[in-house]
């Protein structure tokens, strides 16, 4: 009876909207309150207006893969730690929410191969360039040119979105930005693409692989498009949010006045009605089970077969095709202790000069090691000296054994871990998925099968909001258009 009553209420709202000429949706459901879910809720309200009710379902905590861990009464990033200066959506969120960039505390980096450092950063920019040239010739310049060409084309998406254009599938989006070259980059490896433009195998093995291991936990065999986006993030200036990156998610939900429901969505079923479809969303939490009807549903969480909480879709013809692929597990361990600098060739810890260590394929048990700062950095804060106890962030493919911790640290006070299904195992999904699963049912995370980062997720959120808006009002000229660069120039 309760379900029938809710259905009648939803139908009545649709009829009332039609009678008054107010054709906007009455209720929208967003599944997931990470950066994708919070951003799409914000963008949907921007387009449809504040009168639309937006329910955001979250099974754990707001922020998703933006999260912190408390160590010794200070909070540290345990998820995505920083953003590139060209992350325009994230920059706009921070500005709109009145948040601030965290003060950066400088530190030198190096790449370790299990026996010695193959590349060491100095405090002098020209000396760093000379060392790169001495070891690898002009490979680093060729890499930079390759990445900049990809990024220049990718940045077109912001102009397209500013003009209201959206794409129903990942392939359509990528083609609009880089035509067949971008599509091909999802099917060939980073190594193959870089070798073709004259980057040496040694540079790929030493430097490129280390960056990809630190960002994606994957190798240069991963697809070139995802690799290029990752390598772009390793260049230029990086920034993070004072107080924690997750404040962006909670801030967006607050300004949107979204109704956050802490529950696990178990199913989405299609309710056949005349005109626009209705979607019945069922969920469960500690209080029991519940359900409601929505005009638009956005899935802002991964939908893959090895996800134990996969949502079922019922009543759709043809059936909803769930993405088939695997995710790369990443374990972040925050270790409060004394670094074993002898393992890295420095018997005297006072002489150890690095705050960040990337690794090549060896040692295999960890991919990156960073002396990190808390999310609140005061004006008087200084980075701990290498002989002092500090908080180190260790990224690894599996939880670290005690023996491995003893390899990296002389001693430690505490170890706290966060295990993430951080990124898709790029290349494990053979076809590019679609954002539109049904008329007004969307999968925001489809884009992460091409490339995975916080800003790429924000781009996907804007695309889905525009796609929902254009479909709702049947503005089909704004969906999957070809030759958009020419169209946008003529509109200007």
N, C-alpha and C positions, 0 to 999 in steps of 0.2 A: 504494500500500500504506500509506504513512504517513497519508494522509487517511482511509483506512478504519479504521486503528488508532485515530486520534483520535476518529472517530465512535463506535466501539465503546466507547472509554473514557468518552465523554460520556454515552452511553446507559447504561453500567454505573453511572455516578454517579447518574443519575436513578433507576434501579431500586433502588440502595442507599438513596437518600434515602426512596423510597416504602416500602421494607421496614422502615426504622428509624423511620418516622413523622416524619422530619426533612424537611419539604417545602420548605425554603428553597432558592433557586437555588445552584448550586455555582460558576458563573463568570458574570461580567458584563463586557461590553466597553463602554468609553466612548471615543468618537472625538473627540479634541480636548482639549487641556489648558489652555485659557484659563479665564476665571472660570466659564463655564458647565460645562465638563467637570470642573474640580476641585471645584466646589461640588456637582455632582450625584453625584460619587464619594463625597464626604463624607456627603451626605444618604442615599444608598443604603446605605452602611455603617451609618448610624444606625438605619435601619429594618430591614435584614436581618441585622445583626450582624457581628462581626469575622471569622467563619469563612468568609464569602463572598469568593472571590478576585475582585478588581477589576483588570482590565487597562485602562490608559489609553493610547491611541494618540495620538502627537503627531508631526506631520511636520516641525516647526520647533523652537521653544523653548517651554518652559512659560511660561504667562502670556498668550499670544495677543495681544489688543489692549491688555493691560497690559504695558508695556515701557519700558525706559530706554535712553538713549544717553549715552556717556561723552564729555564735553567738558572738555578741560584738566584731566584727572584727577578730575573730579567727574561724578556721574551725575545725569541730568535725565529727567523723565517725557517720553516721546515718544508715549505712547498716552493712555488716559483719565487725566486729571490730578487730578481731585478728585471727591468724592462729597457728596451732600446729607446733612444731619443726620438726615433721615427714612429713610435707607437702612438699614433695620433688620437685614436679613440681613448686610450688609457690616459693620455695627457689631458684630454678634454674632461674626462670623468673627475680627475684630481682637481682641476681648476673649478669645475662646477660645484663640487662637494666642499670646497674650501680646505682641502687637504694640502699638505706640503711635501716637497721632496726631502728625503732623508739626507743629512749631511754625509758626504762620502769621506771615508778615511782611507787614504792611499795605501797601497801595498803592492809588492812585486810578485810576478808570476813566473812559473817555470814548468817545463814538461819533463816528466820522469819516465824512463823506460824499464824500470825494475833494477837497473844497475847504476845508472848515472843520469844526470840531466842532459838531455839532447838539445835543449834550448833554454836560455835563462834571460829574463828581462832585467834591464838595468834602469837606473833613474834618468838616463839620458836618451832622448828620443832618437837622435842621430846615430848613437852607438847601437841602439836596437835595430835600426834599419840596416846598418853595416853588417851586423851579425847575421841577420836574415839573408842578406845578399851573399855573404861569405859562405854560408852553409848551403843555401838553396838557389843561388842565382836569382833570376827575376820571377821565380815561381810565385812569390807572395804578391807581386804586382799583377800577375796574370789571374791569380785567385781573386784579388780585389776587383779587378775589372769585370770578371765573370759575375761576382756577387752583385756589384753595382748595377750591371745590366738587368739582372733579374729583379732587383729591388725597384729600379726605376719604372719597370713595367707593372710590378705589383702595386705600386703607389697610385696607379690610375684608379684603383677601386674606391678611393676616398672621393674622387671627383664624380665617379659614377653614382655613388651612394648619395652625394650631396644633391644630385639631380633626380633622385628618386628611383633609380634603376635597380632591379633585383634579378636574381637567377634562381631557377627551380632546381638546378643540379650543380654539383661541383665542377663537372666537365664544362658546362656552359660558362660558369664564372671564370675558370682558368683560361678558356679559349678567348673570352672577351679581353683578357689582360695581355696574354702572350701568344695567342693563336695556337697553332699546332706545336710550336716549340715548348710551351708550358705543358701541354698534354704529354709530349714525348719525355719530358723531364720527370714525369711520375712513373715512367716505365723503364728508365735506364739509371744506372748507379751514379753516385757522386764521383767515384773513382774514374769511371769511363768518361764522364763528361769533362772532368778536369784534365785528364790525360789528353783529350782531344784538343783542348785549348793551350796545351804546352806546359802544364804543371807537371813537375817531376814526381815519379813514384815515391821517392824518398821524402819529399815534402808532404805528400798525402799520408804516408805511413807515420811520420813524426808529428806533424802539426794538425792537419785536417782531421785525422782519426781521433786525436786527443780532444779536439773541440767537440766533435760529434759524440764521443763517449761521455763527455761532461754534460752536454745539453740533452741528448736523447738516449744515452746508454747504448748506442748502436754504432756501427762501423761505417766505413766509406762505401760499403756495398749497399747502403740504404738508397732509396730513390733520390735523384738529383734535386728535385724541387724542394722537398723537405730539408735536404742538406743545405741548400743555398739559403733558406730562411734561417736555419740554425747558425750558419757561418756569418750571416749578416748581424745576428745578435751578439756575436763575439767581437765585432768591429764597432768603432764609434763609442760614444759615451753611453753609459748605463745609469739608471736611476731606480730608486725604490721609494716607498711611501713611509713617511715618518709615522711611527705607531703601528706599522704592519700593513702589508699589501692587501690583506683581507678587508681592511676598512673600506675599500672601494666597493666591495660587494654589499656589505651591510649599509653603507651610505646610499647606494643606488636604490636599494629596496625601501629605505626609509623615505627618501624624497618621492619615490613612486607611490608611497602609501600602499604597497602590496601587502596582501594578507598571507603571511607565511604560515603554512600548515606543516608541522613536523610529522611526516608520515611517509611510508614507502608506497609508491603507486604500483599497483599490481596488474592493472589491465586498463585498456582504452577500447571501448566498443562503439561502433557506428550505430546511431539511432536514425532510422530512415524517416524523414519528414519531407513535406513539400517545400521546395525552394532550397534554402541553405541547410546543410547537415548539422546535426547535433552530436556531440561526443560525450559518452558516459564514462567518467573516470572513477575507477574504484581504487581505494587505498586502505592501508592498515597501519596501526600504531599500537602503543601499549594500551590505549583506551578501547581498542577493538577495530572494527572495520567501518568504512564510510564510503560515500560516493556522491557525485554531483554531475550536472550536465553543463557543457561548455560549448560556446560557438567556435572557439579556436583553441587548439592544444599545441604547445611547443615542448618537445622533448629536448632538454638541455643537459643530458647525461649520456654517457656511452651506451649504445645498443649493440652488443656483440655477444657471440654465442657462449664465450667462457665467462660471462658475467652472471653470477649466481642470482642476481636480482633482475633479470631481464623482464621487461614488461611484455605482457601478451596482448595481441591485437585481435579483436573478435568482430565478425560481421562485415569484414571488408572483402570486396570482390573486384579485382583479384586480391589475394591475401597480401598483407604488408610483408615486404622482403627485408628481413633483419640483416644488418651488415655482418658478413662473415670474415673474421680476422682475429688476430691476437693482439694483446697489449704487452708492452715492455715493462716488467716490474722494476721499480727503482726503490731502494731503501735509503733513507736519509737518517744517519746516526749523528746526533749531537753529543759530542764527547767533551766533558769538562775535565781536562787533565794536562799532562806534560808531554809534549811531542817527543818522540824518539828520533831526534835529528840524526843519530848515528846511522839509522837505516837509509837515510838519504845522503850519506857520505860526509856528515858534519859531526864529528865526535864532540866538539864543543858547541852546546846549544846556543851560546851567545852569538856565535858567528853565522847562525842559520838566517838567511836574508829574505825568505819567501813567505808570503801570506797566502798564496794560492798555488796548488800543485795539480796539474793535469797529468794524465797518464796515457801512454800508448797502449797497445794490446797487452802489454805486460807491465806491471803485475795485473793479473786478471781479477783479483778479489776486490779492488776498489777502482773507481774511475776518476774521482776528484776529491781533493782535500783542501778545505779553506778555513783560515782563521777568521771567524765571522764577528760582526758587530751586532749589538742588540738592535731591536726595531726603533728604540728611542735613543738617539745619539746626542748627548749633551755637548755644549760648546767646549767643555773641559775634557771630553772623552779622548782617550788615547788607546791605540791598539796594544794589546799585551805583547811584551817582549818574548822572544822564542824560549827563553829559559824560565818564563813564568807559566803558571797554570792558565790556560785560555780555553775558550769554547771553540771547538773545531767541528766543522760540518763535513762528514764523510759520506760520499755517494757511492753506492755499491749495488750490484745486481741482485745480491742475496744478503740476508742478515749476516753481520760479521760474527765469526767465531771468537771466542775469548783469545785464542792463540793469534788471530789476526789483529785484534785490538792491541795485544801485547807487542806485536811487530811494529805498529804505528805509534804507540805511546809507551813511555817509560812507566807511567802510572796514571791513574785517572780516578776522579771522585764519582762520576756518574756517567751513564750512557742512556740516552733516550732516543727512541727510534720512531720513524713514521714510514709506513710502507705504502707506496703509491702504485696504482696502475697508471703511470704518469703519461705515457705516450703510446699511440698505436705502434705496433711492430711494423714499421713502414715497409711496404712490399708484400705484406701477408694478405692484403686485400687486392684482388686482381682487377676489379672494376671500380670506377669512381662513383660513390653513392650519391643519392639525391637528397636535397633539403625537403622537398615536398613529398610526403608519404601518402597524402590524400588531399582533398580540396583545401581544408583548413587544419591539417595535421602535419606538423613539420618536425624535422630532426636537425637541430642546430649543429650537433657535433659531427655531422657529415664531413665538414671541411677539414677536420683534424686528420682524416685519412690521406689528405694531400700534404698538409703541414700542420704542425702542432705547436702552438705557443699561446700565451695569454692574449696577445694582440690579435692573432689570427682568429681566436674564439670571439673576440669583440667584433671583428669584421663579420664573422658569421652571424652574430646576434643582430647586427644592423641589417644584414641581407635578409634574414628571416622576418624581421619586423616589417621591412619594406615589401617583401613577398606576400606576407599575410595581408597587408594594407592594400596592395595593388590587386590582389585576387578578390578581396572582400568587395571592393568597389569596381571590379571588372575593368581596371585600367591595364589592359593587356599589352598596350604599347610600351609599358614600362618593365615588361618581363621578357627575359631571354632575347634581348635585341642584339642584332649583329652590328658591326662597325660602329661601336659606341663612341670611339674617339672622334669620329667625324660628326656624329649627332650632338655630342656635348659641345664641340667647338661651334657648331651652328647655333645652338641654344644660347651660347655666350654672346 
